Amino acid sequence: MPRQKSHHDRIYQTVGEPGPGSIVVGYVRYSSEMQDPTTIATQRRRIVEFAERKGWKVVHWYEEPEQSAKHEEIERRPVFAQLLNDAESKQFQVVLCYVNNRWARNTVSAYTSLSRLRSARVWWATSDGLWDIDKVQQDGFDVAFAVDTQMNAAYVRQLSKRTIDGKEDRAREGYHNGNVMFGYLPPEYQKAPDGAPSTWRPPRTPVRPDPITFPALVRIGELAAQGWTDRAIADELDSYLSRTARFGERLLTKDTVAGIRRSWFPREFAPGSSYGTIDTPSGELVEGKHQAAWSYDLWQKMIETKASQYRRPTKGAQRRPHEFSRIIVCAACRRPLRIILPNGIPYYQDSSVVRKLDCSIPEPLSIRESTVIYQFGDILRSIDLPESWRNAIARQCSSDAKHKDESTDQIKERRADLETEQKRLVTLFTKGYITENDLDTKMEDILSELFSLPVIIESNAEESTQAAIAAGETLVNIAGYWSEALAEERRDIVWSLLMTGGLVYDLERAIIIGLLPRANMLPALTLGLENSGRWEQRDNSLWLRSDFFPPKLERTKRNLPPPLTGLEPGQRPEVVRLLSEDKMSLRQVADILGTSRETIRRVALSEGIELQTSQKLTLAEREGALALLDAGLSLRQVARQYGVSPESIRRLAKRHN
């Protein structure tokens, strides 16, 4: 039977309402964290009732969290974005929502999402029956839909304005806004008096210290003022839990400690006031009505200590692209490896232990970026495509398409048989041959089987073959160019070959063990790597054979050494004495106190200590060395006479000039 031609370039396209037995999903959404969860139940109930009237059954729910109400962009609504991606991959045929404003309150998001659904041939409708994906294109109704969507957007704008004004007034009165910070408990509001009207609201009340976590909050400030790093503070207070909007309740980590340390809320507003600080939405700092955790002198000391430890990144480091960022993942926990730059050298490190997340590797192992670049280039160089690789890829794509067509035909035949059986049962019930209970029982079995059948994804075998061959042509030229390419070009190569999270790295063995190529790259990569005998295909990915796994590395230092700690307040006089009286070098003082040379240098500058440019030459010796240079002696001759290196004499002469 000839296939109907598709007209993807038409401006006007209709989807058409699917018949009974179609795969349906529902989308429900909170308005805000203050919304009663029962409204979600109401949305579900109305969607289910609408689906039953159409002969559909909702098989899956997409529930957007309350935080999504703060954003209307598709990229910042993760569940909504996932729904659209699943629709484009043909995982369902119908999506239902409660009303139009539950779908989107942004004009761009509304039209963009419906356009993507229309391109994927997925039906969209609201449970109130006012809108569906074809109706919004009809003359007259398109104007009404635009007005309705614009009114929803205007409502959000006006609500945002009123909320900002209300939060500004609340903050100026000294009360907190939003979630209660670590170390505090929510306010205890008084109960409504007898006979109070329905509009009665309790007076505003400040937050109160938590008897369990408030001492930990005080301790965070004290340790930060002593120069402790955020990671060290988190390890010291590892028995306390914090609650964030993103992760919920979790152990303290360096990120949560950094967020707490930067907050104005626990800082004393003025010396001796004992009240905290409120940062208003307009950016003004006002005195709060809650108890401060950090005294004025303490948080001033915190700022001073952190400023002395801060090292501004260089412009080169800020511009440096990283080839495998968001691509390389840990083989144990499948979380992305993060970039770290100790001494300016990039490493990929597993941060699960630091972030207090589960991982079978007990330590935060890392691998140098240059090692991963070389290993991936070695994989590219090992690709061995036969002379007739184009024909081989064409045969493979044809075989896959044929196998897929056979299974597709079977699914279509079975779906048609079930729909025919549905019609037959309805006819028998209409003529009175079966009861309503019998009809419901048999229809339930048929609908269950219909929902269990996979969704058919139509694809063009010829287009897939051409894309795979074009990918192979690119792959042939990449291997030789990899070592000569710039970092930006290597990054583009990696993104064209692999999907996000598509390079699986075993940190315990320091080797790449898995690749998840893009769909068009899979046939060529499979053909080229399987010839080497080291790789095998599993589903849509490539994995290193276990016979080629090296043994786990036995390392005395399994990760980068921890950063050196800062100085305690009592050590600063010792630094001044060693530099001024004992005339020690910065490096010698740093080794004695167990800190970095840069930390000692900052202390010397803050104390006004004049650093000796050459600790091996006295003032008289430096004058003598300069006189010898003026007399015509060489750098090496002068250096030999005073027992220093020629480089020291060269720097001395350069400073004098």
N, C-alpha and C positions, 0 to 999 in steps of 0.2 A: 504494500500500500504506500503510495507516495506521501512524503512528509510535507505538512503544511509549511510554507515559507514564513520565516519570522521577519518582522519589520521593526527592528530595534531602533531605527532612526526616525520613526514617526513621532511627531510632537503629541498627538492625541492617541492615547492607548488606554484601553479598558482591560480590567482584570477578569471581571465576571465572578459572581458569587459561587463558591464551590458547593457541591451537593452534600447530602448526608454522608457521614462516615469520614469526613475530611479530618486531618490532624490539626487540632486547634490548641493554641496557647493563650494564656491570659497575662495581662500586664497590669499590676497594681502598684500604687505609689503613695508614700507618705507625703504630707505637705511640710511637716517640720517635726522636730523631736518632741514638740508639745502636743502633737496630735494624738488622740486616743486610738490605740490599736484596733478598737472595734470598727473603725471606719474601713480598715483593710478587709475585715470580715464582710462588711456591707458591700464593698466593691466586688469581692469574690462571689457573693451570693447573686448579685444582679447580673454578673457576667455569666455565671452558670445557668441562670434562668433563661437568659437570651440564647445561649448555646443550645439548650434543650429544645427551645421552640424551633430552632433551625435543624434539629436532628444531629447536632454535634456534641462532642464530649471533650472537655478541656483536659489535656494530658499533662500539661506542665505549666508552672506559674513563674513569672519573672517579677520579683518583688524588689522594688527600688528602696534602699534605706532612706531614713529621714534626712541624712546629710545632703541628699541630692536636691532637696528643695532650695538649697542655697545657690544652685547652679542650673542653668538652662542649656548650656552647650552640650552637644552629644558626647564630646570627649571627656567631659567631667561627670558624666552619668554612666558609670561602668556597666550597670545591669542593662540599661537602655541600649548602650553601644553593643553589648553582647547579643541582645535580642536582634538587632539589625544584622549583625554578622551571621547569626544562625539562620536568619531568613534568607540571606544571600547564598548560604550553603544548602538551601532547600531542606531544612530540617522540619519544617511544618508548612501548612498551607493557609492557615488563618491565624490572625492575631486580634484579640479583642481587648478593649479597655473600657473603663467605666463611663467616663464622659470625655469630651474633647480637652478640657483643661487638665485632666489627669495624664493625657498623652504628652502635651507640650504647652508651655505658656510663652513660647518664643516663636516668632513668625518664621525665622530662618530654620530653626530646628524642626518645626512642624512640616514645612514644605520639603525640606531635605530628606527627612525620614520617610515621608510618604512617597517621594520620588524613588528612594532606594527600594522600598517595598514593591512599588509598581514595576520596577525593572526586574525584580526577582519573581514577579507574578504571584505575590502573596496578598491575600485579601485582608483588609483592615476595616474594622467597624467599631462603633461605640455601642455599649449595651442599652443606651436610651433610644437607639434607633434613629437618631437624628443624622448621623454622618456615616458614610462608608467611603472607600477609596475611589469608587467610580462617581459617586454623587457629588464630590467636591470639584469635579471637572465639568459638571453640567451647567449650562447657561443659567444664570440667576443664582443657583446654589453656590457657585464659585465665589460670587461676591459676598453672599451670606457667610460662607466659611471664612473668608478673609476678615470680615468684620468681627466674627466670633473669636478668631485667633488673635486679632489685634486688641480686642477688649480684654482677653486673658493676659496678654503682655502688658497692657496698661495697668491692669489690677496689680500685677507683680511689682511694677515700678512704683506705684503709689504706696503699696504695702511696704516696700523697702524704704521709702522715704520716711514713712511714719515710724517704722522700727528704728531707723537710725536716730531720729529725733527723740524717741522714747529712751533708747539706750544712752544717749548723750545726757538727758535730764537725770536718769538714774545714776550715771557715773559721777556727774557733778555733785550729787548729794552724798557721794562716798560709798555707794553700794556696788557690788560686783556685777558683771554681765557675763552671761554664758555659763560654761561648765565650772564647777567648783574646783579650785586648784588643789594639787597634792599638798597634804598637811592640814587641810581644813575640811569641815563638815558643812552640809547645807544648813541654811538658817532654820530655826525652830519657830514657825509661824504660830500665832495664837489662834485658838479656835473661834469660830463665829459665835457671837453672843446670842442668847435666846431672843427670838423674834427679829433677828437681823434680816434685812431685805435680800433678795436674790442677787442684787448688784454689790453686796458688801464684799470688800476685799481686805485682807489683813494688812496692817502697816508694814512698810519695808523694814527688813531686819538684816543685819550684816551676818556674814558667815562666822563660824566659831572654830577655834582650833580643835583638831582631832587629837585626842590624848595619845593615840598610837603613832601617827605619822608626823605630828607637828615637831617632836624632838628630832626626827630624821631630817625634816626641812631645815631646822636650825643648824644641824650638823653639816648639811650640804654647804651652807654659807661659810661655816668655820673652816672646812677643809678646802674650799675654793680659795679663801683668803690666804691659806697656808701654801698655795701653789700646787695643790693636788690636781691631777688631770680629771676630766669627766669620767673616763673609764675607770680610774682608780677609785673615785668616789662611788661609782655604781657597784664595784666589787666590794667595797667596804660596807655598803648598805644593801647587800644582796638579799636580805630577808624581807624587804619592804616591797609592796606592790603599788604601782601607780595606775591610773586610769586615763586613757586618752580616747578622743573621739574616733581615731582611726583604728587602733588595735584593741580597744577595750582595756580590760585589766591584764597587766603584765608586770614582770619584774623590771626594776630600774635598769636602764641601759645608759650608755654614754650619750645617746641622743636625747632621752628624756631628761637626764640630768642637765644637759646643755640648755634645753628649753626652760627648765625650772630656774636655772642660774640666770638666764637672761630676762626673766619676768620682773616687772615692776611691782607686782602685787605684794610679795612678802617684805619689801624694803620699807624701812621707816621713812616717813615723809620728811620729817625735820628732826634735828637733834633733840632728843628728850620727849618727843611727842608720843612714842610707843604705838602709834597707829600706822598702818600700811599705806601704800600708794595706789591710786587708781589711775590708769591710763585711759582717758576718754576716747571715743571714736574720732574726735577731731585732733587728737594728739596732745592734748593738754594734760599735765600731771596735777592731780588734786589729792587732798588728804582723804584717806578712806576712813571707814568706821570700824574696820576689823583690826585685830591685833597683829602687829608686825612680827615677823620671825627673825629678821636681820636688822640689827641696830644701824644707825646712820654711819657710824665709823666703820662698822664691819663691811657693809656693802661698798663703801668707798675704797676700802682695802682690797676687796674682791676685784674691783675694776682696775686698780693699780697693778695688782699681781697678774691678772690676765693680759693687760696691755704689755707688760714686760715679757710675757711668754709668746706673744703673737709674732708671727713671721709672715709678712705679706708675700703671697705667691708671685713669682716672676711672670711677666707677660708671655714668655715662651711656654711656661707650663700651662697657662690658661688657654693658649691657642692649640696646644698639642692634641691632635686627634688620637683616639685609641681604637685600634682596628676591631677588637672583639668586644667592645662595650655593648652590653645587653644581649650579646650572642653567646658568650662562654658561661657555662653553668657547672656547678659542682656535681660530680657523678653520684655522690652519696645522698644529697638532699634536693638536687635539681633547682637550687636557688642561684640566681646570677652572682658571679664573682665581682667584687667591687675593686675599683682602681685605688691604689695607694701609691704615694710617691715618697718613700724614705730616701733622703739624700738626693732627691730629684730623679731617682730611677723608678720607672713604673713597674708595679707588680699587680697581679690579679690575686685577690685574697678572699677566702671564704669568711664571711662575717656572721655566720649563724651563731657561733659561740658568743661573740661580742654583743649581738642583738638578743641574746637569751632565747634563741629558737632551737628546735630539735634538729640534730644532725648526728649521724653515726660517727663522724670524725670528732674526737674529743677536743682537738686543738684547732685554732684558726690557721690552717696551713695556707701558703701562698706560693705562687710561681711567677718567675720573672717574665715580663711581657715579651722580651726578645726571644726567650725560649719558645713561647707559644707561636710566635711569628715564624721561627725556623721550622718547628714541627709541622705547622700547617703547610708551609711551602714544601716540605718533604713529602707530604701527602699529595699535593698537586703534582709534584715531579714524578710520583709513582704511578700516576694515571697512565694507562697503556691502552689506547683505543686501537682496535684492529683496522686494517685498511678499508674493510667494508663496514665500518661502524654505522654509517648512515642507513644502510639496508638493514642492519641488525636492529637499530633503534626503531625503524619503520615497522619491521616484523613484530617487535615486542609491543609497540603501541597498538598495532592491528590486532594482535592476540588478546591484549587486555580489553580493547574495545569490543571484540567479539564475545569474550567471556562475559563482559558487562552487559552486552545486549541480550545474551541468552538469559541471564538472571533477571534483567529488566522485563523481558517478555513474559517470564514466568510470574513475576510480581503483578504485571498488568493483567494477565489472564486470571490469576487468583482474585485480584481486586474486582474484576468484571463479574466473576462468578458470585462473589459475595454480594455485590450490588444487585445482581439479578435475583438472588435468593431473598434479599430485602424486599424487592418489589413483589415477589411471589407471596411472601408472608402477608404484606399489606393487603394484597388482593384477597387472600383467604380470609383475613379478618373482616374486610369490607363485606364479603358475601356471607359472613356468619359461620364459617366452617371451623374457626378456632376462637378461643376466648381471648380477652385482653391480657390475662395473666400469661397464657401460652405465648402470645405475641411478644410480650415484654421479655420473657425468659429467652426465647430464641433470638430476638433482636440484640439482647445483651451479649450473647455469645458471638454473634456476627460482628458487632461493633468492636468487641475486644480484639478479635482477630484482625480487623481492619486497622486498628490503631497499632498493632504489633508489626504490621508490614512496613518495611523501610520506605522512605521517601525516594522517589525516582528523580535522579539528577540528570537532565538531558545535557549531552556534550557532543561536540563535533569532533569525530575521530581524526579527520584530516587536519583541522586546526591544531589539535593536540600533538600530532606527529610533526608538523612544521615547527611548532614551538620547541619541541624536544630536540630536533635536529639543529635549530638555530642556537640552542643552549650548548649543544656539543661543539659547534663551530667556535663559540666563545671560549669554551673550556680548553680547547686545543692551544689557544694563544695565551691563556692566563699563566700556565705553569712556567714558561720561560720569562715572563714579564714580572713575576711576583717579586723576585729579589731586587729588581731595578726600580720598582714602583715607589712613589712617595707614600707617606703614611695615609694621606687623604685618599689616594687611589687604591691602596690596599683595603681601606675601610669600605670603599664602594664595591670592591670585588667580593669581600666577605658577605656584604648585605645582598648582593645579587645571587650568591650561591646558597646561603643558608637562611633559615627562618629565625625569628627571635627565639633565643634559647636553643639554637641549633648546633652548638658545639659542646659536647659533653666531655668534661676534663676530669681525670682521676688524679687528684692532688697527692694521694698516697703513693702513686707510682710515677707521677709527673709525666703523663702521657695522655694524648687524645684517644678516647675509646669509642666515641659515637658522633655521628653527623646526621642532622635532620635537614636534608636539602629542600629547596623549593620544588614544587611539582614539576615544573618544566626542566629542572636540572637533574631530577632523580634518574631517568633512564640512562643519560650519558655518564653520570657519576657511578652508577651501579655497574655499567658495562666496563668502565675504565679501571675501577678499583677491584672488582672481583677477579680480573685477570691477574692481579698481583698475588692472589691467594691469601691475603691478609685480612680482607674485609668480606663481610656477608650482609645480604639484605634481609631485614626483618620488617615486614609491613612497608611503611613508607620512610624507612630510615636505614642507615648503614652503620654497622658495628664492627669493631675490631675483634677478630677471633680470639677466644680465650687462650689458644696456644701461643699467641704472640704477646701476652701480657707479661711485662717484666715483673720481678719481685718487688714488693713494697720497699720503699727506701728506708734504710735505717739511718736516721739522722739524730745527732745529739741536739742540734738546734732545728726543730721541726717547723719553725716559723721565724719571722723577723724578730730581732731582739726588741723588747718593750722600750718605749721612749723613756729617756732619763727624766727623773722627777725634778721638780723645781726646788728652790731653796725654801726652808722654813724661816720665819721672821728672826729667830734667834741666831741664824747662821750668817746674816748680813754683816754684823760686826766682825765676825771671823774672816769674811772675805776681805773687808777693808784692811784688817791687820796684816793678812798674808800678802796683799798687794802693796801696801804702803810701807810697812816696816820690814818684812822679810824679803821684799822685792822679788816675789815669785812671779812666774809667768801665768797667763790666763789658763793655759793647759794644765799646769801643775796644780793650781787651785781647784780646777774642775775635777781632776782625778782624785784629789784628797776628799772633796765634799760629795763626790758621786753624782755630779751633774754635768751639763754641757758647757763647753767653752763660751758659747754665745750667751748663756745665762749669766756667767761671770762677767762678761764684757758689758752687758746691760747694767748690772749692778755698779760696775766701776764708773760708767758714764753718769748714772743717776746720783752717785756720791761725789762726783767731780774729781775723781782720781785721774791723774795724768798717766796714761799708759806708756810704758817704756817701749819705744819703737824697736830697740834692740837690747835685750836683756843681757847680752854677753859683752857689751862695750859700755864703759862708763862715759861720762861727758868728756873727760880729758882724752880718753882713747878715741872717741869719735872725732874730736878736733884734730888729733894727731893723724888719724887715717885720712881725713880730708886734706891735710897739708901734704901728705905723701902723694895723694892723687894729683894735687896741683903741681908737685915736683916732677910728675911724669911717670910714676910707677904704675904698673898694670894692676888690675883688680886682683888677679891671682897672687901677685907679690905682696900686696898690702894684706890680703886675707891670710896668707901664710904667716905673716909677721905677727898678727894679732890672734891667730888661732880660730878664725871664723871662716865661713864659706864665702866664696866670691859673690854669691847672690846677695848675701847680707851687705857687703860693701857696695854693690851696685844699687840696692835700695836706699842705702844711706846717702850715696851721691845724688840719687834722683830726688830725694826729699830735700837735700840741701839746695839744689838748683831750683 
